[in-house]
Amino acid sequence: MEKEYKMSAARAKELEEELNYLKTTRSDEVAEQIKVARGFGDLSENSEYDEAKNEQGKLYSRIAELEEVLQHRVIVDESNLATDVVAIGCRVTVAKTDSKAESEYSIVGSQESDPMNGIISEESPFGKALLGAKEGDVVTVEAPRGAIKYTVLKIER
């Protein structure tokens, strides 16, 4: 079975726009870089040509990745989700059980995560531990330095 990529409709639209840009505008730019670099002479010692070909490889790789993600995307309809359990699309406030410091996170699909800004993937260890939890539940997250326990304080849509 193919991997499913869960995401919001807005994120799917962003990825479609990026794919369109890469296939049209960016592809033309890279082709032009290669054309210009070929004009510099001997390709065996032409660093501009090598760099342009590397850029072309990165471009094709990203296009293939986006096509794979978009082909197997699953749009999460957040309006149909329960409001009393942690699920994709919710905002959850947690506190470590050994301290009173609260943290707030958004739970999203893997293609939308941004951990540095509190946007956690449902596939991450933290996201997996939180999924299905209710307010007041204590969840255990397996981390490299050992298990960490969190109490779910609040769930919002």
VEXDOKE-316787 format. One record per residue: x, y, z of N, C-alpha, C in turn; residue number from 1; residue in one letter. Coordinates in pm, whole numbers, m for minus. Layout:
BEGIN
- nc1 | nc2 | nc3 | cac1 | cac2 | cac3 | cc1 | cc2 | cc3 | n | res
- X | Y | Z | X | Y | Z | X | Y | Z | NUM | A
...
END
This chain:
BEGIN
- nc1 | nc2 | nc3 | cac1 | cac2 | cac3 | cc1 | cc2 | cc3 | n | res
- 84 | m119 | 0 | 0 | 0 | 0 | 89 | 125 | 0 | 1 | M
- 50 | 220 | m81 | 125 | 345 | m90 | 105 | 429 | 36 | 2 | E
- 205 | 507 | 68 | 198 | 598 | 183 | 98 | 708 | 152 | 3 | K
- 16 | 741 | 250 | m78 | 852 | 236 | m17 | 975 | 300 | 4 | E
- m38 | 1088 | 240 | 11 | 1216 | 292 | m110 | 1298 | 334 | 5 | Y
- m133 | 1307 | 464 | m247 | 1382 | 516 | m211 | 1530 | 520 | 6 | K
- m305 | 1612 | 475 | m282 | 1757 | 474 | m413 | 1832 | 461 | 7 | M
- m405 | 1959 | 490 | m522 | 2045 | 474 | m537 | 2081 | 326 | 8 | S
- m655 | 2127 | 289 | m679 | 2168 | 151 | m587 | 2285 | 113 | 9 | A
- m561 | 2374 | 208 | m475 | 2489 | 182 | m333 | 2444 | 150 | 10 | A
- m282 | 2346 | 225 | m147 | 2296 | 200 | m139 | 2225 | 66 | 11 | R
- m242 | 2151 | 29 | m245 | 2084 | m101 | m239 | 2186 | m213 | 12 | A
- m310 | 2295 | m197 | m308 | 2402 | m298 | m169 | 2464 | m309 | 13 | K
- m103 | 2486 | m195 | 34 | 2540 | m196 | 129 | 2448 | m273 | 14 | E
- 118 | 2318 | m249 | 205 | 2223 | m316 | 176 | 2217 | m466 | 15 | L
- 49 | 2227 | m504 | 13 | 2230 | m646 | 72 | 2353 | m714 | 16 | E
- 67 | 2468 | m645 | 123 | 2591 | m701 | 275 | 2580 | m714 | 17 | E
- 341 | 2521 | m613 | 486 | 2503 | m621 | 521 | 2412 | m738 | 18 | E
- 448 | 2302 | m755 | 474 | 2209 | m865 | 458 | 2279 | m999 | 19 | L
- 354 | 2357 | m1014 | 331 | 2431 | m1138 | 446 | 2527 | m1166 | 20 | N
- 491 | 2599 | m1064 | 604 | 2693 | m1079 | 730 | 2619 | m1122 | 21 | Y
- 758 | 2505 | m1057 | 879 | 2430 | m1089 | 876 | 2374 | m1231 | 22 | L
- 759 | 2329 | m1275 | 747 | 2270 | m1408 | 751 | 2375 | m1519 | 23 | K
- 717 | 2497 | m1488 | 712 | 2601 | m1592 | 828 | 2699 | m1575 | 24 | T
- 812 | 2795 | m1492 | 908 | 2903 | m1477 | 1047 | 2854 | m1438 | 25 | T
- 1057 | 2776 | m1332 | 1189 | 2733 | m1283 | 1258 | 2639 | m1382 | 26 | R
- 1181 | 2553 | m1445 | 1236 | 2462 | m1545 | 1298 | 2541 | m1662 | 27 | S
- 1230 | 2646 | m1706 | 1283 | 2732 | m1813 | 1410 | 2804 | m1769 | 28 | D
- 1414 | 2848 | m1643 | 1533 | 2917 | m1591 | 1654 | 2824 | m1591 | 29 | E
- 1635 | 2702 | m1546 | 1745 | 2605 | m1539 | 1791 | 2568 | m1680 | 30 | V
- 1698 | 2551 | m1773 | 1734 | 2520 | m1912 | 1818 | 2634 | m1970 | 31 | A
- 1784 | 2755 | m1937 | 1860 | 2871 | m1985 | 2000 | 2873 | m1923 | 32 | E
- 2012 | 2838 | m1794 | 2143 | 2830 | m1729 | 2233 | 2729 | m1799 | 33 | Q
- 2175 | 2614 | m1834 | 2252 | 2511 | m1903 | 2295 | 2560 | m2041 | 34 | I
- 2206 | 2625 | m2111 | 2237 | 2678 | m2244 | 2352 | 2779 | m2238 | 35 | K
- 2345 | 2869 | m2143 | 2450 | 2971 | m2127 | 2583 | 2904 | m2090 | 36 | V
- 2577 | 2808 | m1999 | 2699 | 2741 | m1954 | 2765 | 2662 | m2067 | 37 | A
- 2685 | 2605 | m2157 | 2742 | 2532 | m2271 | 2822 | 2625 | m2361 | 38 | R
- 2784 | 2749 | m2363 | 2853 | 2846 | m2446 | 2991 | 2882 | m2394 | 39 | G
- 3024 | 2839 | m2274 | 3156 | 2871 | m2217 | 3266 | 2778 | m2264 | 40 | F
- 3233 | 2679 | m2347 | 3338 | 2594 | m2403 | 3339 | 2453 | m2349 | 41 | G
- 3457 | 2398 | m2337 | 3482 | 2258 | m2298 | 3401 | 2220 | m2175 | 42 | D
- 3309 | 2124 | m2192 | 3219 | 2084 | m2083 | 3292 | 2006 | m1974 | 43 | L
- 3405 | 1944 | m2004 | 3477 | 1864 | m1904 | 3539 | 1950 | m1795 | 44 | S
- 3564 | 2076 | m1822 | 3623 | 2167 | m1722 | 3534 | 2288 | m1697 | 45 | E
- 3406 | 2272 | m1718 | 3313 | 2384 | m1711 | 3231 | 2374 | m1582 | 46 | N
- 3273 | 2448 | m1480 | 3204 | 2440 | m1350 | 3063 | 2499 | m1356 | 47 | S
- 3040 | 2598 | m1442 | 2906 | 2656 | m1457 | 2809 | 2551 | m1512 | 48 | E
- 2858 | 2473 | m1608 | 2776 | 2367 | m1665 | 2745 | 2260 | m1560 | 49 | Y
- 2846 | 2220 | m1484 | 2827 | 2120 | m1377 | 2724 | 2169 | m1276 | 50 | D
- 2735 | 2295 | m1237 | 2642 | 2352 | m1140 | 2500 | 2358 | m1196 | 51 | E
- 2487 | 2395 | m1322 | 2354 | 2402 | m1385 | 2293 | 2262 | m1394 | 52 | A
- 2373 | 2161 | m1425 | 2322 | 2024 | m1432 | 2283 | 1974 | m1292 | 53 | K
- 2360 | 2011 | m1190 | 2322 | 1976 | m1052 | 2189 | 2040 | m1014 | 54 | N
- 2172 | 2165 | m1052 | 2046 | 2236 | m1025 | 1930 | 2168 | m1096 | 55 | E
- 1955 | 2123 | m1218 | 1852 | 2052 | m1293 | 1814 | 1921 | m1222 | 56 | Q
- 1913 | 1851 | m1170 | 1886 | 1727 | m1095 | 1803 | 1752 | m971 | 57 | G
- 1835 | 1860 | m898 | 1757 | 1896 | m778 | 1614 | 1931 | m816 | 58 | K
- 1599 | 2004 | m925 | 1467 | 2044 | m973 | 1382 | 1921 | m1006 | 59 | L
- 1439 | 1827 | m1083 | 1364 | 1707 | m1121 | 1331 | 1623 | m998 | 60 | Y
- 1421 | 1620 | m902 | 1396 | 1544 | m779 | 1279 | 1604 | m702 | 61 | S
- 1276 | 1737 | m689 | 1167 | 1803 | m617 | 1035 | 1785 | m691 | 62 | R
- 1038 | 1793 | m823 | 915 | 1773 | m902 | 861 | 1632 | m878 | 63 | I
- 949 | 1532 | m880 | 906 | 1393 | m857 | 849 | 1377 | m716 | 64 | A
- 913 | 1441 | m618 | 865 | 1434 | m480 | 726 | 1495 | m467 | 65 | E
- 706 | 1612 | m525 | 576 | 1678 | m518 | 468 | 1597 | m590 | 66 | L
- 502 | 1540 | m704 | 404 | 1459 | m776 | 363 | 1338 | m693 | 67 | E
- 459 | 1275 | m625 | 430 | 1161 | m538 | 337 | 1201 | m423 | 68 | E
- 369 | 1312 | m358 | 289 | 1359 | m245 | 147 | 1393 | m290 | 69 | V
- 136 | 1466 | m399 | 4 | 1509 | m446 | m79 | 1391 | m498 | 70 | L
- m14 | 1292 | m555 | m84 | 1174 | m605 | m144 | 1093 | m490 | 71 | Q
- m79 | 1093 | m375 | m123 | 1011 | m261 | m173 | 1096 | m144 | 72 | H
- m214 | 1217 | m172 | m261 | 1305 | m64 | m399 | 1263 | m16 | 73 | R
- m422 | 1293 | 111 | m553 | 1272 | 172 | m587 | 1405 | 240 | 74 | V
- m691 | 1469 | 193 | m732 | 1597 | 250 | m809 | 1570 | 378 | 75 | I
- m764 | 1630 | 486 | m828 | 1613 | 616 | m936 | 1721 | 630 | 76 | V
- m1059 | 1677 | 644 | m1171 | 1769 | 664 | m1184 | 1792 | 814 | 77 | D
- m1129 | 1904 | 859 | m1123 | 1933 | 1002 | m1260 | 1959 | 1063 | 78 | E
- m1360 | 1992 | 981 | m1493 | 2022 | 1035 | m1565 | 1896 | 1084 | 79 | S
- m1523 | 1779 | 1037 | m1590 | 1654 | 1076 | m1523 | 1583 | 1193 | 80 | N
- m1416 | 1641 | 1245 | m1342 | 1574 | 1351 | m1402 | 1602 | 1488 | 81 | L
- m1388 | 1505 | 1577 | m1435 | 1523 | 1715 | m1358 | 1637 | 1782 | 82 | A
- m1425 | 1708 | 1869 | m1361 | 1823 | 1933 | m1303 | 1790 | 2070 | 83 | T
- m1325 | 1667 | 2118 | m1279 | 1634 | 2252 | m1153 | 1547 | 2255 | 84 | D
- m1098 | 1513 | 2136 | m976 | 1434 | 2130 | m875 | 1502 | 2037 | 85 | V
- m748 | 1475 | 2063 | m642 | 1532 | 1980 | m643 | 1461 | 1844 | 86 | V
- m649 | 1540 | 1737 | m648 | 1489 | 1600 | m580 | 1593 | 1511 | 87 | A
- m558 | 1555 | 1387 | m499 | 1650 | 1292 | m591 | 1771 | 1282 | 88 | I
- m531 | 1889 | 1283 | m607 | 2011 | 1270 | m640 | 2078 | 1402 | 89 | G
- m603 | 2017 | 1513 | m637 | 2079 | 1641 | m514 | 2147 | 1701 | 90 | C
- m540 | 2232 | 1796 | m437 | 2301 | 1873 | m447 | 2243 | 2013 | 91 | R
- m334 | 2198 | 2067 | m335 | 2132 | 2197 | m236 | 2201 | 2291 | 92 | V
- m278 | 2221 | 2414 | m191 | 2277 | 2517 | m155 | 2165 | 2612 | 93 | T
- m24 | 2149 | 2634 | 26 | 2042 | 2721 | 123 | 2101 | 2823 | 94 | V
- 147 | 2023 | 2929 | 248 | 2059 | 3029 | 320 | 1931 | 3068 | 95 | A
- 452 | 1942 | 3084 | 526 | 1827 | 3135 | 475 | 1798 | 3274 | 96 | K
- 463 | 1670 | 3308 | 408 | 1634 | 3439 | 501 | 1674 | 3553 | 97 | T
- 630 | 1691 | 3524 | 724 | 1728 | 3629 | 747 | 1878 | 3640 | 98 | D
- 671 | 1958 | 3562 | 681 | 2104 | 3571 | 546 | 2165 | 3536 | 99 | S
- 532 | 2291 | 3559 | 406 | 2360 | 3530 | 414 | 2441 | 3401 | 100 | K
- 528 | 2435 | 3329 | 545 | 2510 | 3206 | 454 | 2453 | 3097 | 101 | A
- 369 | 2539 | 3043 | 275 | 2497 | 2938 | 333 | 2526 | 2801 | 102 | E
- 299 | 2441 | 2705 | 338 | 2460 | 2566 | 216 | 2434 | 2479 | 103 | S
- 207 | 2506 | 2368 | 94 | 2491 | 2278 | 145 | 2445 | 2141 | 104 | E
- 77 | 2347 | 2083 | 118 | 2290 | 1955 | m3 | 2272 | 1864 | 105 | Y
- 22 | 2282 | 1735 | m78 | 2247 | 1634 | m38 | 2112 | 1578 | 106 | S
- m135 | 2023 | 1560 | m110 | 1891 | 1504 | m152 | 1893 | 1357 | 107 | I
- m58 | 1860 | 1269 | m82 | 1867 | 1125 | m29 | 1741 | 1057 | 108 | V
- m53 | 1731 | 926 | 3 | 1622 | 847 | 153 | 1643 | 827 | 109 | G
- 221 | 1540 | 784 | 367 | 1543 | 773 | 418 | 1648 | 675 | 110 | S
- 340 | 1685 | 576 | 384 | 1783 | 477 | 369 | 1928 | 524 | 111 | Q
- 314 | 1946 | 643 | 290 | 2082 | 693 | 370 | 2114 | 818 | 112 | E
- 443 | 2017 | 871 | 506 | 2036 | 1002 | 614 | 2144 | 1000 | 113 | S
- 628 | 2210 | 1111 | 729 | 2313 | 1134 | 756 | 2314 | 1285 | 114 | D
- 832 | 2216 | 1334 | 851 | 2199 | 1478 | 905 | 2323 | 1550 | 115 | P
- 986 | 2400 | 1483 | 1044 | 2519 | 1546 | 937 | 2622 | 1579 | 116 | M
- 823 | 2613 | 1513 | 713 | 2707 | 1537 | 593 | 2640 | 1602 | 117 | N
- 613 | 2524 | 1665 | 504 | 2459 | 1737 | 403 | 2389 | 1649 | 118 | G
- 441 | 2357 | 1526 | 351 | 2287 | 1434 | 408 | 2146 | 1417 | 119 | I
- 341 | 2049 | 1479 | 393 | 1913 | 1493 | 322 | 1816 | 1400 | 120 | I
- 399 | 1730 | 1335 | 345 | 1628 | 1247 | 279 | 1516 | 1327 | 121 | S
- 171 | 1464 | 1274 | 104 | 1351 | 1338 | 187 | 1225 | 1329 | 122 | E
- 293 | 1226 | 1248 | 381 | 1110 | 1235 | 501 | 1117 | 1328 | 123 | E
- 525 | 1232 | 1389 | 638 | 1245 | 1481 | 608 | 1169 | 1611 | 124 | S
- 711 | 1133 | 1687 | 685 | 1063 | 1814 | 591 | 1142 | 1906 | 125 | P
- 609 | 1273 | 1912 | 524 | 1358 | 1996 | 381 | 1358 | 1942 | 126 | F
- 367 | 1374 | 1811 | 235 | 1374 | 1749 | 162 | 1242 | 1767 | 127 | G
- 235 | 1131 | 1748 | 175 | 998 | 1766 | 126 | 978 | 1910 | 128 | K
- 206 | 1026 | 2006 | 167 | 1010 | 2147 | 42 | 1090 | 2179 | 129 | A
- 27 | 1207 | 2117 | m87 | 1294 | 2147 | m216 | 1252 | 2076 | 130 | L
- m207 | 1192 | 1958 | m327 | 1156 | 1882 | m421 | 1069 | 1964 | 131 | L
- m547 | 1108 | 1970 | m648 | 1032 | 2042 | m660 | 1065 | 2190 | 132 | G
- m567 | 1147 | 2241 | m572 | 1182 | 2383 | m684 | 1283 | 2409 | 133 | A
- m735 | 1283 | 2532 | m839 | 1377 | 2573 | m782 | 1469 | 2680 | 134 | K
- m854 | 1578 | 2707 | m811 | 1670 | 2813 | m798 | 1593 | 2944 | 135 | E
- m688 | 1617 | 3013 | m661 | 1550 | 3139 | m579 | 1422 | 3126 | 136 | G
- m569 | 1369 | 3004 | m489 | 1247 | 2983 | m340 | 1276 | 3000 | 137 | D
- m267 | 1177 | 3044 | m121 | 1185 | 3051 | m67 | 1095 | 2940 | 138 | V
- 17 | 1153 | 2853 | 76 | 1078 | 2743 | 226 | 1067 | 2764 | 139 | V
- 283 | 959 | 2715 | 427 | 937 | 2727 | 490 | 946 | 2589 | 140 | T
- 592 | 1030 | 2578 | 664 | 1048 | 2452 | 802 | 987 | 2468 | 141 | V
- 835 | 895 | 2378 | 968 | 834 | 2380 | 1064 | 929 | 2311 | 142 | E
- 1160 | 979 | 2386 | 1260 | 1073 | 2335 | 1399 | 1010 | 2349 | 143 | A
- 1498 | 1061 | 2278 | 1633 | 1005 | 2288 | 1687 | 1000 | 2432 | 144 | P
- 1648 | 1094 | 2514 | 1698 | 1095 | 2652 | 1606 | 1021 | 2749 | 145 | R
- 1506 | 954 | 2696 | 1415 | 877 | 2780 | 1271 | 921 | 2763 | 146 | G
- 1182 | 853 | 2832 | 1039 | 883 | 2823 | 1007 | 1014 | 2896 | 147 | A
- 923 | 1096 | 2832 | 878 | 1222 | 2891 | 726 | 1217 | 2898 | 148 | I
- 670 | 1252 | 3012 | 525 | 1249 | 3031 | 469 | 1391 | 3022 | 149 | K
- 358 | 1402 | 2949 | 288 | 1529 | 2932 | 143 | 1510 | 2972 | 150 | Y
- 84 | 1615 | 3028 | m58 | 1618 | 3059 | m125 | 1708 | 2955 | 151 | T
- m232 | 1657 | 2893 | m307 | 1736 | 2795 | m399 | 1830 | 2873 | 152 | V
- m378 | 1959 | 2858 | m456 | 2059 | 2934 | m577 | 2110 | 2857 | 153 | L
- m560 | 2133 | 2725 | m668 | 2194 | 2649 | m657 | 2152 | 2503 | 154 | K
- m772 | 2129 | 2440 | m779 | 2094 | 2298 | m872 | 2195 | 2231 | 155 | I
- m826 | 2254 | 2122 | m905 | 2353 | 2049 | m905 | 2320 | 1902 | 156 | E
- m1010 | 2359 | 1833 | m1018 | 2346 | 1686 | m996 | 2480 | 1625 | 157 | R
END
